[in-house]
Amino acid sequence: MKLIFWIVLLLETYAVYTPPAFLDVELGFLSSTRKNIYPIPYTAQQRSQIANSVHTMFQLYGHRYAKMEDFGTAIDPIPRSLNLTKTASSMKDAEFHSSFIDLFKSLRDEHTVYYMPAPQACYITTTGLGFSLTGLSSAEDPVVVVSKYTNREKVLEFSPQVSQAKLGDRLLMVDGVPFKTWAEQNKWKNGGANPSAVIRIALNELFTKTLVSEKVPEKDSIVFTLQKSDSTTYKLELPWVTIADKFCISNVAPYLKNPSLQPRSLIVPESKGRTSLQDIINTNRQVITRPLKTINYRDTQEPKIQWGIFKKSEANLGVLRIGSFSTYQLPEAALLMIRDIIFKNLADTNGLLIDVRQNTGGLVDLAQMLPQLFIPENVGIKARAIANPLNKKFMVTQGPHWAEAANQINDGDYYTPIVTINPNSTIRRYGQVYLKPVGVLTDAICYSACDMFSANMQDNGAGTIFGEDVVTGAGGGNVLDYSYIASLLPNDMQPLPFADKLAYAPALSIAWGQSIRIGPNAGRRIEGFGVTSDYIVRPTQSDITGQNSDTQFDRIADKLKEIALKKKNGNLAFKSTSSYIIQNYVDSPIKLVVNSVGLKKISVKGLHTTTQDTSVTISNLIEPVESTFILENNYELGNYQFGFTAVDAIGRSILNTTRLLQVVLPLESYVTLPRTPLTFENAPFAIYNMGSSLADPSAGWVYNKINQAYQIGDGKSYIEYVNTKLSLFCNAGTSVHIEIKGSYQTESQFDTFRIVYIDDFGFHDLLPNNAVSGQDTFDINRDIITEGQFELFFEFISDGGVNDRGVLIEKFSISDANGPVLNTSLNPVTSTTITPTSVSNSVSSLIPTITTISMSTTVTESSTLSDLTLNPSETSVTSVATTSTPVSSSSSAPPQTTSTRYPTILDFNSLSITKTATTQIATLTVGATESSTTNMNSEVKPLVVDFMNVSQKYQSFSRLSVVSNMGFQISKPMLGLFILLLQL
């Protein structure tokens, strides 16, 4: 499983098994269940194997030298893990696991984790009482108060005394020790890369312990000394309540009796969406949020992303709550969802606050892309890795940028050269949507991708950092799972014991790459240091108790107002739809409409096209102004990107954003499917590129003329950050049959391929599991249930770090049993010349103009008809000829000219030939003139159609293979449709 740059806290990396959203659990007192909480027994050989795996993995540890700088050379995990390899086989299981948990925890790195196997991994413990920091105190002297209770009613049944504590009551001591002292004493057990993180993680440890990566509490209960608002103190002893995953326990039970059992299928309960045990843990940890009622949060498609508006007095503050960067959607889709929320719902606010408190990380791609919505230019976080022979071998598997860095390592280097994680082209794809002041609200639980997002916002000048703590959690690395590394280094690393047997098998994760900041903090690592808050803004007692008289949001709104006055950007606005959708009608100009406030000059230009710049100058800088840009409609089907730039009243470059122009087919021009199947040779496909493939169309779907197939990549590999769709717009009856055959080899779980058709009833996937990845073949031969108009498309999306072949669709056909007949039989007649009897033009539901030609011919018994040449222009039929000599039309109906920029379809409704046994039709040549006149002296651009040799007997040819070398502009994106059908 690839986890590169998929940065998450704790158990999101422990994804051997995906549990259901609602676990079947069993509760109990730790005092009663303690005897059941232990890891599956290991043999001496298995202990030795794990110890060696740990030691090997630490050679790839990106923060080895950083941890020695921060905590001293004695912390070095390489010699410590080496010593454990020498004693592991002789240890008892309890000592063995305790030693490795101590080793990993001492690094105080939440990315680098030793995961216990079941049944211990099946348990969580909780006190049911949560705490937070309040007031204006510094991290060195925190004020800790009760801020939340568990929302599990059964926990309260086991521990009803939880309700004795009131929101806002101050925590003084833990087991008789002042909280600050207790947190300091336990930092090597709990973790925390800096003092702020030590405090925050300690608070979480008082609420919940996840025993998959922690030791079982030594005591069955914990005693809190609390202080009420009237300064009276009291003690509250709470038992540790265990929550056990019953499926996990049942899965491991057979192996506890007989560890030599062969693997069995894991029957996992159905899960809605992508859920991990960490999601369950976070649900337990963040069970009741602070009762702040001032903001009415609205839900989105993403459970952990919400938005609202804080309105109070003069405050009009938009709030975007991002609880995790690990989203159900792909990063780009999640970004566009956030962009749409801001555009539609938060554009008229006076400031925007992005709340990332308690956000433990997620997808780095999303964290890197998000700042572009707020600044003209943004540069992403960079990274480096540790330099040694084993890591050099691994780096070449991680994409071209890491492979290049590996080749630049010199003897004696501690680190690789610094590399770019995400190219600027991928993190600046859409640009700004909000021009007013932006703030980011963090805490020391903000970790990993959340650290990177906060650093990006600060380093690019995109926002002000408001922190509940002095710094963020300081998780500056990308986490990799041991199983993923071992799959790429099979000669150096073995699979862990029980990996193929248990739902919760032993696992390891490590921080591999080290994140490096840019801009004013260029060269500084995030690990250990985090992102320093510009302003510390902790919740007050009002926030905790819900009185709302003086909240964090009041103070943040006031500060953003001050910043707006200083930066003179409080009234700036630029509003336009995120994408413009037009139909490709001729003579219908494209209108791009935008609304703005405070922008003096706005310019627009086409990106990756030859469109000239267009600009408008605005005199009214106080009120909203609508501006319209008129462009010629000369675009084929597909996606096109336009860039908007603007300057404000004092000449500052204030805007640099993009908008998408999507050219679609008018409904009346959808292709009517014929009875004879359409294939890649003659079906009018359109390509819609995004991402890298928008700038470089060759990175998207490409037609391979030699193989008569569409493919992603050059047959060896494809590039990073491709987003491309190959579409066919159809009009059909109820008897549609489709045949598709091909193969794919993509990055498993990350680079996905889909085949879908969309009709009035929604999306219908034609591949199993919807989007597929990895390596496999597909062979679809089926009817599809649809009626009327529908779109059939092939979609491919890739992220960074690519080493795979791509996708090949080697066979495609689609037909409608009730569709029109486009070919006809040829019956022998006895004339000696070919003369058109009628030529007419009509526009049908097919894209091009249909030119219908009726002809008859006679051939003497001794003659051989070897070539047939037609010379229609691109917009009209002007002549028909025998052999290679053009002749004038003798039809009583004069040639008609139709206005269309698409090629002509030649539909041979009647063409009769008498032939002898020796007759062969070897080549059919079709020519096009530059004009639509009947001038026979016009230059002819031939389009050669290879027409295989005809056998001595009459037989059927379903279609001709069209080979375009010039003329008719068949190279236009998927719009050159030639149906040249003959039967002999």
N, C-alpha and C positions, 0 to 999 in steps of 0.2 A: 504494500500500500504506500503510495507516494504521499509524503507530508511536507514536501519542500515548500517553504514559505506559507504553510498552513499552520499558523502559530496559535496555539491554544494553551490554556492552563491545565495542568494536571491530567485529568482523565480523558480529555478530548484526544490525546495522543494514544490512549489505551483503548483502541477501537477494534479489538479482536472480535468483538460481538456487539451488535447494535441492539440494546434493550428497547422494550416498548416504552411509549410515552408514559404509561401508568403501570408501574411495576406491581406485581402481586407480592406484597410484603407481609412480613410478620414482625410484630413489635415485642419487646421484652426488656427487662432490666439487665444491665451489663452484669450485675452480680449473679444472675441466673444463666445468662448465655455465654459467659466468658469461656466456659469449658468447650464450647462449640466453635470458638473463633481461633482457628489455627490454619496455617497453610498446609496444602497437601504434602505428605511426606516425600522427601527426596532420597534417592540412593546416593552413595558416596560419589559415584560417577556423575550423576546429575548435578550435584553441588559443584564438583570440579568443572563441569562443562559451563555452568552459569558463571562461575568465577572467571574463567578464561574469556568468556564472551564479554563480561564487564570490562576486563582489562583491555581487550582489543578495541572495544567501542570507545574507551576513553582516549585512545590515540587520535580520534577524530573530534575530540571535545574542543569547541571553538573558544571557550573562555578559560582554558587552562592557565594561561599566563596572566589573564586579567584577575582571576581569583587569587593567584599568588601575590599580585600587586596589592589587592585589597585586604587579604586576610593573612598573608605570610606564606613562606615557601612550604611550611609543614602541611598546608592544605592540599598540596599537589596530589591529584588522584592517581597519577600513573604509578609511583612507587607504592602507594597505599593499596591499590587494587592488585599489584603484583604480589605483595605480601599475602593477601587473602587467597590468591591462587595456590599458595604453598600449604595453606592450612585448611582449605575449604572441605576437602574430602574427609577429614577427621572430625569436623565440627558436628555438633548436634544441630538439628534443624532450627531450633529457637535461636541459638547463638549465631548460626549462619545468617539468617534473615535479619537479625538485630544488627549485625556488623555491617551488612550492606545498606540497610536503611540509614544507619549513622553516617556511612561514607557519603551517600548521596545527599542527605539532608545538610551535612556540614558545608556543602558547596553553596548553600543558600541560593539555589537556582531552580526556579519552579518549572523550567523546561527539562531539566535533567533529573529523571525520576526512576526509582526502583519500584516496580509494581509487584505486589504480592499475588500469588495465585489463590484460587478458591481453596477452601471455603472462606478464608479470612477476607478475600476480596469481595465477598457477598454482603459485607456489613458496613453500615454507617452508624455512628453514635451521635447523639445530640442532647444538649441540656434543655433545648426549647426556648432559650433566652438569648437575644442578640443585643449587641452594643454598638455605639458609634461615638465619634468625637464631636464635640460642640465648642462654641465660643470662639474667641480670637486668640487662644493660646497657641504656642508653638508646638512642634512635634516633640520637643524635648520635655514638655510639661503638659501632657494631654489631659483634657477633661473628658472622661468617659461616662456616658449615660446609657440607660436602657432605651433602646430605640425600636425593638421589634420582638414579636413572639412567634413561635411556630404556628403554622396554619394547619397542622395535623392534629385533629381533635383527639385521636387516640394517644398521641404523645402527652397531651394535657390530662388524659385519663390516668396515665402512669405517673404524671408529675403535676398534680393540680396546684401545688404551691408556686408554680411559675406565675400565676395570676396575682400573687402578693406583690410582685414588683410592678411599679407604675412607670409609664413612659416618662422619661426625664429624670428618674432617680439616678443618682451618681454612683458609679462603681469606685469603691475605695481600695478593697483588697481582694485577692484571690488566694484561697487557702491560707489566710493569715499573712500574706505577703503583699505589700503595696503593688498595685497593678504595674507601674513602670518597672519596678524591680523584678516582678514575675516575668514580664515580657523579655527583659534583658537576660535573665537566667535561662530562658527557654529558647533563645533565638537560634541555637545550633540544632535544636530539635524541630522547631516550628518553621524556620526559614525567614527570609526577608533579606533582600540584597542591600538595603540601606536602612537607616534608622526609621524612616517613615514607614517602609514596608514591614519592618519588624513589628511595629505597633499594630498596623492593620491586620497582618496575618495572625498576630496573637489574639485580636478581637474575634476573628473568624474561628480560631481554635477553641475559644470559649463557648462557641455556639454549636459547631459541628466538626467531627473528625471523620475523615474517610479512610477506613482501615485498609483499603487497597494499597495505600502508599504511606501509611503511618502505623506506629506501634499502638497496641491496645492500651488505653489509659491504665495507669498503675492502680488508681483508686476507683471504687465503684460510684463515687459521687464527688461533687465539687462544692466548695463553700464560698459564697460571695458575701462581702460586707458592703452594704449599700447605704446611701444617705438620701433621705427624703428632702423635699423642697423646704421643709421647716427646720432642716439641719439635724433632725433626729436620725440615728443610725440603727440598722438592724441587720441580722445575718440570715441568709437564705441558702439552705443546703439542697441542691438539686441532684437527683440521680442521673447517671448516664443512661439514656434509653437507647437501645439498639434497634435498628431497622434493617431487616434481612430480606434480600431478594430471594424469594422461594424458588424461582426457576434456576438461578445460579446454584443454589444448594442442591437441588435435585439433579442437576447436570453433573456435579462433581461426586455425588454420593457413590456411584458404582466404582469409581477409581480409588476411593478411600479404602474400599474392601479389596480391590484387585487392581493395582496400578498398571499391570501388564495388559489390561484390556485393549483391544484394537479400537481405533477411532470410530465413533458412531455419528450419525447425522445429528446436527444441532437443530432441533425443532424450535425455532424462535417465535414467540407470540407476535402477531401482526403489529406493526408499528406504523403510525401515521406520521409521515415526514421523517426527517433525519434527526434522530434523538440519540444522545450519548449519555453515559452514566453521569458525566459532568453536568449535563443539563438537569438531571434529577437532583444532583448535589446542589447546584446553584438554586434550584427551586426550593430545596430545604433550607439553604442558607439565607436566601433573600425572600423569606416567606411573607413577611408583612412589611411593605415599604413605609416610609415615614408618612404620617397622615396629612401631608400637605394638600389642601383642598383648593388652593388658588388656581392650579392648572388642571384643566379637564383634558387629559391625554386621549388622543385618538389612536386606535389600532391601525396597523397596516398589514400588508401581506406577510411581513416578517414579524414573528411573535416578539422579537427583542428590539424592534424599532417602532417608536411611537412619536407623535408630535402633538404640540399644543401651543397655546398663546397665553403668556402671563400679562394680564391687563390689570393695572392698579394705578390709580391716580394718573400720572402722565406716562406711565410705563406701558409700552406695547412691544413686548419681547417675545419673539418666536423661539420656541424650545424644541429641539430635535433630540430625542432620547435614543441613544444607540447602546443597548445593553450588551451587545456582542458583535464582533466582526465576522463571526461564523454564521453565515446565512443559508437559508434553504435554497435561494437562487444563486446562480453564478454571480461573481463579483460585479460584472458589467451590468447585469440586469438589476441588481440591488442598487447600484449607483444611479441608474436611470430612474428607479423608483424614488430614491431620495431627491433627485433633481426635480422630479415631477411634483413631489410634495412641497418643496420650497417654492417652485414656480406658481403652483395653483393656490397654495394655502398660506404661505409665509412671506410672500413678496412685498406685502404692504406693511410689514412690521418695521419698527425703528431699529431693531438689532436682532441678531440671531445667536442663540446659545446652543452649543452641541454638548449634551450631557453624556459623558462616557464614564461616570463613576461606576465602580464594580464591574467594569468591562475587562474581562481577563484575556481578551485577544480574539483571534480568528484568522480570517483571510487577509494576508498582507496586500494582495492586489487591491482589495477594496480600500484598505487604509491608505495605500499609496495614491489611489485615484481620487479620493474624496476632496482633498484640498483644492483641486482645479476649479471647483464650483465657486470659489471665493476670491481668486487672484488671477491676474492676467497671465502669469507664467509660474509654473511650479516645477521643482526638481525633487526627485524621490530620494529616499534613504539609500545608502550604499551598503556594501558588506564586504567582509573578508573572511577567510578561513585559516585554520592552523596549517602550517607547512611541515609535512613529513611524507615519507614515501607512500604509506598506506592511504593517506588522505589524497595525495596526488592521483593515485589509482582510482579513488572514488570520485573525484571531481570531474573526471572526463565523462562520467555518466550523467552529469547534472546540467547539460546544455552547453552551448558554444561559449558563453561568456565565462563559465567556470573552467571549461576545458582550456581556453586561452590563458586564463590566470594560472592554471596548473603548469603550463609550458613556460611561464615566466618566473617560476620559483628558482631561486639561487641557493647554493649551499650556504647554510648558516642562517637563512631567513626564518624568523619566527612565524610570520604570517604571509599569506599570498598577497599579491597586489589587490588593491581595492577594486571591486567590480560594481557595476550598476545592476541592481536587482530588477527594476522595471524600466525599460527604455522610456525616454520622455514622450515618444510618440504614443505610447500606450496609456500614459497617465495624464495626458493633455488632450485627449481625444474629443472632449465635449466643451470644456471651457466654462466660463463663469455663468452663474445664474443669480448671484446675489452680490451687490456692490456696497452695502452698508456694513457697519462694524459687526464683527463676528467674534464670539468668545467660545472657549472650550473649558468645560468644568470637569476636573479630574480628581482623582485621589490616588493613594498608594496601592490600591488594588488594580488600577489601570495598568495593564501589563501586556508585554509582547506586542501584538499588532496595535493595541491601544497606545502603547508607548511610542510606536513608530508614527502613528497618526498625529499624536500630540507634538512630537518632534518636528514632523513635516509642517504642521501649521505654524509652529513657532519659527522654525528656520527659514521658511518662505515668507514670513511676515503676513500670513493669511489670517491670523487670529490671535487674540489675547488669551493667555492661559490663566484661568481661575482655578485654584486648587484647594481642596480641603486639607491637603498636606503640603509640606515644603516641596517634595518631588513626587513623581509617579513611581510605580513599582519597580522600574528599571529592569525589565526583561528584554534585553537587546540581542535576540538571536532567533534563528529559525530552527524549529524542533523537528527532529527526525526520529522515527520509530526504528528500533533495532531490526525488526523483521524486514523493513524496507531496505535498510542498509545491507543486511545479510543476503537479500535476494540479488543485489548487484555485486556483492563480493563473496560469492559462494565458496571460493577457495580459501578465504580467510576467516569466515564466520559461519558457525553452524546454527541451525534452528534451535530455539530454546525448548526445553522439555515440556511436553503436554501441549505444545502450540497447536497441534491438530486435533486435540481431544476436548479441551475445556473451553467453556464460554468465557471464563475469566482465567486464562492461562497466565503464567509469568510473562512479564514484558519489561522492556527498558526503553527509555527515551533519552535523547541527548540534544543539547543546544549545539548545532553544527556551525552555521555561519554566524559571524558577529556583526551586528548592525552598526554602521558608522554614519554619523550625522553630516550635514552639509551646511552651506551658508555661514552665518556667524559662528556656528559651532563645528565647523568643518574639521574632520579628523577625530572628534570626540566620540567615544563609544557610549551607547545607551546602557549597556549592562553595568549595573552597580550605581551609575550616576542618575539615570532617569531623566526626566524633563522638569526643570525647575519652574515653579509657578511664578507668574508675573505678580499675581495678587493672591494671598491666602484668604479664602472666603469659606469659613466653616458654617455649618448650620447652627442656628441659635436655638434657645429653648422653645421659641415660637414654632420653629420648623418641626421639632420633635413632638410637641404636644398638639400641634394643629391649630394654634391660636392665630398664626399668620399675621401678627402685628408688625414684625420686623424679620423678614425672611432673607435667605441667601439671594433669592431672585430680585428682591428690592435693591440690594446693594450692587448686584451685577448689572442690573438695568441702569442704575445711576452711573456706574463706571463706564459702561459702553456709550452712554450719552456724552460723557466728558470726552471720550476718545473720538466720537463723531465730530464734536466741535473742534477738536485739535486737528484732526485729519481732513476736515471739511468734506466728509462723505456721507453725512447723515441724511441727505435728501436725494442721493443718486439712485437711479433705478434703470434697469433695462429688462424689458419683458417681451418675449417672443415665444411662440410655440417651440417645443423641443425638436420637432421635425415638421417639415412641410411636405404634404403629400399631394402630388399633382397627377393628372391623367395625361397621357402623351398624345393629346390632340394636336394636330397641326394648326398653326395660326392662332393659338391661344397662349398669350404671354404669361410668364410666371410672375406672380406677385409675392414678394416677401414683405410682410407687414410687421413692424416692431413698434413698441411704445417705450418711451424713455422720459426720464426727468433728470435735468442737470447735465446732460451730455451735449456738447457744443457741435461736434462733428462725428458722424457715424459713417463708417466705410464697410463695404462688403465685397468679397472676392471669392471666386470659386477655387477650391483647393483641389489639386490633382486634375484640373481642367484648364482650358485656355480662356476662360471667362475673364473679361477685363474688369478692373476695379470700378465700383460705382460708389459714390458717397453723397451725403446730404449734410448741409450746414443748418443748424437750428439756432434761432435767435431767442426763443422763449426758453429760459433755463430754470424757470420756477415751477411751471405747471406741466402736467403730463402732455406729451406731444406724440402723435402718431406719424410714422414715416413709412413710405412705401417704396420698395425697390423693384423696378421692372426689368425682367430678364427675358431674352428670347427663349422660346420653347424649342430647343434643338437637342434635347436629351433623349436617348433611348431608355428602355426599361432598365432600372437599376438604382443604386444609391449614389448620391453625390454630396460632397461636403462643402459648405460655405463658411467662410470665416468673417466674423464681425469684429471690428476694432473701433474704439472711440476715445476721444479726449474730452476732458471736462473744461470748465470755463477758464481755468488757469493754465491749460495746455498739458496737463498730465495725461499720460497714457493710462487710462483707467479701465479699459475693457479689452479683452482678447478671448473671444469665445467662438464656438462653432455651432452650426445648425445643420441638420440633415435634410437633404432634398431627396425624397423618395418618389420615383417615377413609376406609376402603376398602370396597368392596362384597363381601359374602359370596359365596363361589364359587357357591353354589346360586342366587344372584340375578342371575348374569350374563344378559344379554339373549339370548334365542334368536332368531337371525336368521330372518326370514320369507323366503318366496319373493319377495314384493313388496318392493322396496327400501325400506329406512329412509333418511330424509334428515335434514337439520338440523331440519326441522319436527317430527319425531316421534322421533328417536333420543335416548335419555337420556344425553347427554354430561355428564361431570363436569369441573370446572375445578380444577386444582391449582396454586396460585400460590405463588411464593417471591419473595424480593427485594422490589423496589418494589411489585410487583403483589400481595404479601401484605397490605401496608398499604392499598393502593389497588386493589381488584379491577378497577376500570375500566381500569387499565393492562395487565391481562392480556387473555385472550381474551374478546371481547365479541360477543354476537349482535346483528347488525344486522337488525331486523325488516323494515325497508323493503326491503332487498336480499336478505333471507333468507339471510344469509351470516355467517360468523364472521370477525372481523378483529382485528388488533393495531394499536392507534393509532386516531386519530380520522379517518383518511383523508388527513391532512396530515403528521402526524409521530407518533412514539411517545416515551415518556419513557425515562430512563436506568435501567439496572440492573433490567430486567424479567427474570423467570424464571417462565415459565408453561407449563402443559401442559393440553391439552384431550383428555380420555380417554373412550373408549367400551369398556365391558367386554362381551365377546361370547361366546356359546356357539354353535358352528356345526359343520356337517359338513365334508365335503371339497370342496364346490363353492361357495366364497365368491367373489363378484365385487364389485369396488370401483371407483367412479368418483370422482375428485377433480380439480377444476379451480380454478386461482387464479393469483395473482401475488405477487411480493414485491419490495420495494425497501428493502434494509437496508445498514448500514455494512459494506462489503466486508471479509471475513476476521474481523470482530469480533462482529457481531450475526448469530446463526445461527438457521436454521429447519430443522426435521426433521419427517418423517412416518415413523412407525415402528409396527410391530406386534410384540408380544412373545408368544411361546408357549413351550411346553416345550423348544423347540429353540433359544431365544435371541432376539436382536434381529434384526429384518429391516427395513432401510431401504427406503423406497419412492421416495426421490429419489436422483438420481445424486450420487456423492461424499458420501453420508451427509448431513452438515449442509451447507446451502447458505447463501450470503450474496450481497450485491450486488443486481443487478436482473435479473429474468427472470420467465418464466411457467412453469407446469407444468400438464400435462394427463395424468392417470393414468387408464387404462381397462384393467383387467387382472384376472385371477384371482389369488388369493393361495393359497399352499400352506400350509394349516394344518388342524388338526383339534382339536375340543374347545374349551377355553376359551383366549381370548387377549385382550390389551388392544391397542387401536389408539389412538395418540395423536399429536397435533400439538404440537410443542414449539418455543418461541421463547425465546432468551436474548440480552440486550443488555448492553453495558458502558456506560461513560460517553461523553459527547460524541456526541449523536444529532442527525441532521439529515434523516433519511429518512422515507419514507411509512409503511412497515410491511408487514404481510402481509394478504392478503385471500383467503379460501377461498370462492369464489362458488358452487361446486357440490360436493355430496357425496351419494353414495348407496352403500349396502352391502346385499347380499342373499345368500341361500343357496339355490341351486337345489333343494336337498333339504329346505328348511325348511318350516314349517307355512304353510297358506293362511289369511290373515286377512281376505280379502274374498270376497264371494259374489255370484252373479248374482241379479238381481231379475226374477222372472217375473210376468207379468200375472195377476191374479185378479179376482174380481167382488164382493167385499164392500164395504160403504160406511163402515166404521169401522176404526180401528187399535186392536187389542187385543193386549196381550202374552199369549202362550201359555205362556211360561215365563221365569222370572228366576232365575238361579243365580250363585253366586260361587265362585271357586276361585283358589288361589294357584299361579302357574306360575313358570317361570324368569325371566319378566319382572319388573321391579321392582314395579310397582303390582299391585293386585288386579284380576283379570280379571272383569268382569261380562258375562255372556253374555245377550243379549236376543233372544228369538224373537218375531216379530210378523208379522201379516198385515193387509192393508188392501184395501178396494175403493173405487173412485172411479167415480161415474157418468160417462157419456160427456160430459155437459155441465159437469162440475165441474172446477175447477182447484185442485190441491194446491200452495199457494204456500209454506207454512211447516210445519215439523215441530219440536215442542218436547218435549224430554225433561227430567225433573227428578230425576235421581239425586243423592243426597247424596255427600259426599266419601267416605263409607265404606259406602254401601249404595244400591241402586236402590229408589226408593219409588213412582214413578209414571211413566206414559207418557201422552202426550196428542196429540190432533190439533190442527191450527191453533195457537192460542195458549192454549187452555183446558185446564188440568190435569185429568186424570181419574184415578180410583183404579184400581189394578191389579186385574184380574179373573182373574189367573192362579190356577190351582188350587194352585200351589206358592207359599207365602207368601214375601215378600221376606226375604232372609237378610242379616245384617250381619256383616261381617268386620272385624277390628281391624287397621287399617293407617293410617299417617300419610301414605301416598302417594295420589295421585289414582287414580281408577278408570279402567280401560281399557274402552271400550265396543266390544265385538266383535259386530258385527251378523252373526250366522250365518244369519239368515233374515229378510229384510224384502222382502215382495212388494207391488208397486204396479201397478195398471192405470191408464194415463193416456191422455189424448187428445192429439191433435196440438198442442193449445194449452197443454197442461200445462207449468208451469215450477216447479221447486223452487228458490227464490231464496235462502232462508236456513234454516239449521238452528241452533236455539238449544238449548243444553244448560245446565241450571241445577243448582245445588248448594245444599242446605240446610246450616245450621250444625250440625245434629244428625244422628244416624243413625236417627231414628225415622221412622214412616210418616205423621206429622202433615202433612197437605196444606196447613195454614195457615202452615207454616214459611216464613221469608223466603227468597226465591229469589234467588241471585246468578247471573245469566246469564253464560254464556261463549258468545260469538257466533262461529259458524263461517261464513265467507263461502263460499257454495256456488254456484258460477257457474251462470248460466242454462243450462237443459237445452235442447238443440235438439229439433226435432220428431221426430228419429229416436232410437232407443235407442243409446246409446254408453257406453263404459267410462270410469269415473273411478277412477284408482288411489288417490287419497286426497283428503281435504279439507284446505284450508289453515286451520290453527287460529290464531285471533287472540285472545289472552288479554287481556281488559280487567278482569276480576275473577273471583273464584271459582276453586276447584280449586287455587289457589296454584301455577300453572304457573311462576311466577317462581322457585320453589325451584331451586337450582343443578342444572340439567340433569335433574331427576327427574320433571318433569311429562310423562308420556308418554300421548298420546291418539292412538289409531289409529282414525280414523273413516272406514271404507271403504265405498263404495257403488259398484255398477255399474248402469247403466241401459241 
